């Protein structure tokens, strides 16, 4: 009981911290586009248009999950951020339940699920790192309201269902077809997590040494999943297969500082070696190898966006060390038990120390000790202050950084703050923004751009933004950091 209580208490504390972060909902990264997606669905559930710019185009952000959140927003009247908070809590619950169920298929030890949760969120590195689809504590704190958390939670449930199915516990056609539908939903919700889910599913079936009958059912489920992907009405999923090259530049950083970000996972790699020596087709070993091969292939070929598959290597390593740790502590020799307990305990403490800045999202930086405050990442201010003047559907001229936040409040921007694969005139829009803010550009050129895109407002930086003295603009408001809101009057 004592051996279970310790990891269970640790996991509970981590979950309480994440729940409090979800309530605070610190704004950083991609939160704006997810809020904008909810807003568009609230106002036009069947035909929302592009979430960022005033254009009638599809978007991969309109997934089964965000459509559900849009329905919640429409039915309850909650703000987009209020809906995202609810979604974050639900997604977190789905993730925890999924991890619990999947680990139960790998070990009957009561301490295994809570220890697995701790390893998943703490065994990373000591270099601060966050990215959607990655389960580190710091990543989860900043992305808990993102669709990727819900998608990964479903992935763990998918692996649990498949693990039971290949063992014959739930071997009927219904479970296999249901898994195919869940697989499709994961891909629609977050494509990168869908790839991770796919590799994990392949590992489950392959490691079970399944016969042709199982592979046939697995194929039938996958075929039904493909039909669901094809039938999804909000965007063409298969059109995204050609979008990877356009996203490589932004993902180049995923291949940098690998040791600093992930060195604690090496403890899990050692556990995988132990499992491999027992069983050459161990499910976690197969999963790890598949993920590592795809990640390495992306690095060698320059397809940096393939780096998003790295959780397919991290997750099995983190689960492996949790499972091996539990087995050794429960049944190993005393000296071996002590050694494993010390190694794993120190690794978890070091991992927690590396991500301690997350506490600042709950209590504020001012009350943090100096060594914790150094790891704290200041959230963005946001642009809620412009809503005093800017209404829903108004078009705002803004550079890339504010363009990542302004649509969250219902307005559109001229150019999207993120790469938009379905927006055919994206390059022209980006060029227009560049010309508009160029120093010395003629007022007549700005007026032409305003008319072309229906611009009613402009967000600048005040001094040095190149807009002072333009008679077609009038200052109406000022925000944090010297940001200025201009009304278009010319």
N, C-alpha and C positions, 0 to 999 in steps of 0.2 A: 504493500500500500504506500509506504514511504517513497519507494522508487518511482511510483506513478505520480505521487503528489507534487514532487519537485518540478518535473517538466510540465505538468498540468497547470501549476501555478504560474510558471514562466510564460506559457502560451496564453493564459488568461490575461496576464498583465500586458502582453504585446497587443492582444485583441482590444482590450479596453483603450489602450493608447490610440490604436487605429480608428476606433469608433469615435473618440473625441476629436481626432484630426478630421474625420469625415464631417462632423458637425461644424467645425471651424471652416473647413473647405478652403485651405490656402490657395490663392490664385497664382499659378505659374505654369509655364509650358502650354499645353494644348487645351486647357480648360475652356477657353473662350469659344473654340469651334464646337465643342460638345454642347455648351449652353446655347449657341446660335442654332444648332441642329434642333434642339428641343423647341426653341422659339418658332422656327419655321414650321415644324410639325404641328405646333399648337394652332397656328394661324391657317395652315393649309395641309391637313393631314393626308389628303390624297394626291396633291400636286404641290409640294412645298418649294420646288425650284432649288437653285443653288443656295447653300446655307450662308455663303459669305458675300456674294455679289448679286446684283439685281439681274439675274439671267435665268432663263427657263431651261436648266440643265439638270441631269441626274447627279447623284453624289453617293459614294460608298459609305458615307456617314449615316445614311438612312437604312439602318439595319433593323432586324426584328426587335432588338433591344431598345434602340432609340425610338422606334415607332411606338413601342409600349410606353416608354417614358413620355412621348408626345401625347399619347392618349391620357396619361395620368395628369399631365399639365392642363390639357383641355377640360378634363372632367372636374378637377379640383380647384383650378385657378391659382395653383402654386406658382411662384416665380420659377424661372429656368434653374436658378441655383438651388431653390428649395427642392425641385424635382431631382436634381443631381445628387443632393444629399440623401434623399430617400433611395435613389438608385445605388449610391455608394454602399449604404448599409445592407441592401439586398444582395448586391454583388459580393460583398465581404462574407455574408452568410453562406452564399452559394459556394464560394471558394473554400471556406473552412469545412463545410459539410463534404465537399468533393474530396479534399485532401484526406479527411477522416475516412471516408468510404474506400478510397483507393488504397490507403495504407492498410486498412483492414484486410484487403485481399492479399497483402504481402506478409502480414504478421498478425498473429492473434494476441500478441503482448499488449496489455492495456496502456502501457507507457508509449507505445510506438506512435500513435497519431499525434499527441501533443508534442513529442520530441521532434517528429517530422516537421510540424509547423514551425517550431523554433529554428530548425536547421534551414528551412526554406527561406526564412526572412532574415536570419542573422549570419549564416555562413556565406559571406561574400568576400569583401576585402576591406582595406582601411582607407582607400581612396573614395571619396564621395562620388556616388554615381546614381543616376535615376533615368529610367526610360520606360515607357509603357510596354507591358508584356514581360517585364522583369520583376521578380517577386521579392527583391530586397526591401527591407523596412523603409529605407529612404524613398525608393521608387513607389512603393505602395502608398506612402504618406502623400505623395504629390499626384498620384494617378488613381487613387482609390475610386474616384467618380468617373473614370474613363471606361469605355466599353471593354478594354482589354482585360480588366479584372474579372468581369462577368464571363468573358470568353474562356479565360484560363480556369475559372471555377467549373464551367461546363466541361472543359477538357478532362479534369480529374474525374468527374462523374462518368464521362464517356469511357475512360480507361477502366473504371470500376465495373461498369456494365459489361464491357467486353471480357474482362478477366473472369467474371462469373459465367459468362456465356461459353467461353472456350473450355471451362471446366465442367460444363453440363448442368450447372445450377439453374441457369435461365437460358436454355438452349433453343427455345421455340423461335419461329420465324419472326414473331412480333418484336422480340428484343433486338434482333439483328437489323430489322428495318427501322426500328426506333433509333438505334445507334446511328444509322445513316442520316436520319433527319437531324439528330443532334449535331453530328459532324458538319452538316451543311449550315446549320444555324451558327456554329462557332466560326466558320469561314466567313459568313456574311457579317457577323458582328465585328470581328477583328481578324483580318486576313493573315497577319503574321502569326498570331496565336493559333490560327487554324492550321498552319503548317506544323507548328509544334505538336498540336493535337493529332495530326495525321501521322507523324513519325512515332508518337507514343502508341497510337492504335496499331500500327504495323508491328511494333515491338511486342505488344501483348500477344498478337496472334502468332507471330513467328516463334516466339519463345515457348509457346505452348505445344510446339511440334504438332500443329493441327493437321488433320487429314484434309482431303479434297472437299469433303462435305462442309467442313467449317469454312474453308476458303471460299467455297461457293456461296454460302450464306453471307460471309463478309463482303464478297463482291456484289451480291444483290443489295445489301444495305448501302454500299458505296454508290451503286447505280441510282438508287432512290435519292440519295443525297445530291447527286448530280442533277437530277430532275428538279429538286427543290431549288438548287442554285440557278438553274436555267429559268425557273418560273418566277423568281423573286421580281416584283414589279418596279422597285424603286431605282435599280441600276443594273447594268449588265455586268455581272460578276466576271464573266470570262474575258471581257474587254480589259480587265485589270491585269491579265497575264502579260500584257505588253508594257505595263507601266513601271516595271522594276528599274529599268535603266535610268529613267528620269529621276529616281529617288536615291541613286547611289551616292551622290555627293554629300547629302545630309547624313548618311549613315557611315561615312568613312571613319568617324570617331569611334565607332563600335570596335574597331580593330586596334585602337590605341590603348596603351597602359593596361594591358590585360592582366599582368601580375598584380599591380596595385589594386585593381578592381575585384579580382576573383581569387586571390591566393589562398584564402581559407577553404575554398572548394577542393583544394588538393587533398585535404583530409578525406573528403568523399571519394576522390579518385582512388586513394589507398583502399577504402572500403570496397570499391568496385572490383579491385584486383582480387581481394579475398573472395568476393562472390563469384568472380570469373573462374577462379581455381576450383570452386565447388561445382559450378555449372557453366559450361561454355556458352549456353544460350539463355543465361539469366536475363530476365526481362529488363532490368535496369541497365545491365551491361549493353544489351542490344540497343536500347533507347539512347544511351550515352554515345555509342559509336555512330549511330545514324546522325545524331545532332552534331557531333564533332566533325564528321566527314563533310556535311553540308556547309557548316561554318567555315571550315578550312578551304573548301572549294571556292567559297565566296571571296576569301582573302587572296587566294592564288590567282583567280580570274579577274579580280577587280570589281566583282558584283557585290559592292559593299552592303547593299540592302539585304543580302543573305545573312548578314550578321544578326538580324532579328531572330534567327532560328537558334541562337545560342542558349536560350532557356531549355532547349531540348537536350543539351549536354549538362547544364547546371542542375536541373531538377532531379534527374536520376542520381547524380553524385550526391546531392544533399539528402535525398531519401535514403540512399545506401548507407551513409554514415549513421543516420538515425536508427535504421533497422539493425545494423551490425552492433551499434552501441547498446541497444536494448537487449539483443541476444546475449552479448558477452556479459553484461551486468547481471542478467537474470540467471545465466547458466554456466558462465566461464569460471576458470580458476581465479582464486583471490587476487593474485598478482596481476593477471591479465585484466581482471575487472577494474582494478585500481588504475592501471595504465590507461585503459580506454576512457574511464571516467575523467581522469585528469586532462587527457588530450582534448576530448570533446568539450569538457567544461571550459577549459582555457580558450578554445576556439570560439565558443559561443560568447564568452565574455569579451574577447577581443572584437568580435563582430558587432556586438552591441555597442562597445565603445566607439567603433568607427562610424556608427550611424546614430550616435546619441543626439545629434542636432535636431532630430525629429521631435524631441520633447518641446522644442521652442515653438512648434506649430500649435501647441496646446496651451502653454503657460505664458508665452511671449518671451522675447529675447532678454528683456531687462532682468528677469529673475534667475537666469541661467548662470551657473558657474562659468568662469572664463574659458576653461578648456572645452566646455560644451558649446558655448556661444560661438566659438571659432568654427564649429561644424554646422552652424545654423545657416540656412539659406533664406534670405529675406524674400517674402512673397511680393508679387507685383501689386501696385496700387489699384489698378483697375480704372475703368472709364465711366463708372456709374454717374459721375458728376455731370456728364454731358446730356443726360436724359432730361434735365430741366428745359433744354431747348430742342434737342434732337428727338424726333418721334419715330415710331416703328415704320420701317420701310424707307426712311430717308437715306439718301446716298451721301457718304462722307468721303472726302478726299483725304487720304492719310498714307504715310509711309508704312513699311512692312511691319514694324513692331506694334504700333497702335492698331494696325489692321488685324492683328491677331486677337485683339480684345474687343474692339468696338462692336462687331456683329453680335456679341453675346447679349447686348442690350437692345437688339431688334433692328438696328440700323444696318445698312449695307456699306461696303467700301468699294472703291473703283477697282482695285486689284486685290486678289485674295492674299492673305498673310501666309498662306501655305500653298504648296504645289497642288494644283487642282487638275487632275488628269482629264476630266470630262469638259473642262472649260476651254473651248477651241480658240478663243481670242485672248488667252491669258498673257501671251507675250506682248500683244498690243496694249493691254491694260497696264502691265508693268512698265512698259515704255512710256505710256502717257503720264503715269505718276512721276517717273523720273524727269520728264520734260517739265511738268507742272511746278516741281520744286527746284528747278534749275535757277541759279542766280542770273538775273538780268533778262529772263525770258519776257517777251512782250505780253502786256495785259490781254491783247486780242487773242493770243495763243491760249492763254488760260481760259478765257471766256469760251473759246471753241471747245476745249476739253470739257468744261463744265456742262455745256449744252449737249455734247455727245453722250455723256454718261449720266446726265440728270443730277449733277452735284448740287447740293444745297448747303453743305457745310464743309469746312476745311479744318483739319487738326494740324497745327504747326508747333514749332518749338519756341516761338517768340523771337528773341534775339538770335539772329543768324539763320532763320528759316527761309530767308529770301522772299518773304511775303509782305514785309513792312513797306508801306507806301503804295501798295496796290489798291487803287480806288474802287475796285470791284469787290473788295472784301472789307468786312467790318468786325472788329473784335466784340464778342458777346460774352465770353467767359474765360476763366483761367483755372487750370487744374494743378495737381502736384507736379513738382519738378519743372515749373516754368512752361508747361504745355498751354497752348492757346487755342481756343475754339473761335473760328471766324465764320460769320454768315456770308453767303454769296449774295451780293446785292447788285452786281454789275450785269 
